[in-house]
């Protein structure tokens, strides 16, 4: 990621869930006690992206067909 990318640190999942409540079903605590999602799950990544866009970029509507590839937003900004 670029050094100025605002997503360098851990995600604040509580804040992201406020923006996109459906994300909560995909958030779990890993073996290290950190909240995360399964990044291999396209549905989880899509909801994470929606939450990030709402929370940090004021984009309230972002949608595309589930059959399309959904790369994680943080690596693209």
N, C-alpha and C positions, 0 to 999 in steps of 0.2 A: 504494500500500500504506500501511497505517497505520504511523505512526512507531514503534510498539512491535512490529511484525511481526518475528519472529526470522529471516525469510528476506530481509532487505534486501541482503545481500552475495551474492557469488558462491557457487554451490553447491560443496560439498566432494564431488565425485563419487567420489573414492576411498572416502570414508566411506559414502556412499550405496550404492555397489556392494557393500561389505561386507554391508550389510543386505539388499540385493536384487541378487544376482549377475547376474540376467538383464538388468539395466539396462546392463551393460557393452557389450552388442552395439549399443546406441544412442548411446553416448557417443563423441564425436569432437572433434578439435581444430579450431577455426575459424581463419579467416584472421588473427586477432589473437593466436593462440597460447593461446586460452582453451578449456578443456573445456566442452562444451555438448551439447545434444541438438537434434534437429529438432522444435521445438514444434508444427509442423504435422502431425506423425506421432502419431496417437492412441495407438498402442501405446507409444511412447516416453514420452508424457505420463503414461499410466496407470502405467507402471513407475516413473517418477520420483515420482509421488504415493505409490505403495506404499512406496518407499524412504524418503521424507520422513516418512510416517506411522509407519513402524517406528522410524526413527532418532530423531525428535524428540518423538513423541507416544506411544510404546510401544503402538501399535496393530499387532498382528501379523497380523491377518486383515482384509483389505479387498478386496472383489471385487464386480463387477457385470458385466452383459453388455457385450460389446465394441461392440454397436450403440448403446449410450447415449453421450451427450456426456460428456466428462471434462474439466472445467475444471481448470487447474492449482491445486493446493492453496495455494501461497504467496499468491495473490491473494485467497484466501477466508478466511484465518485472521486 
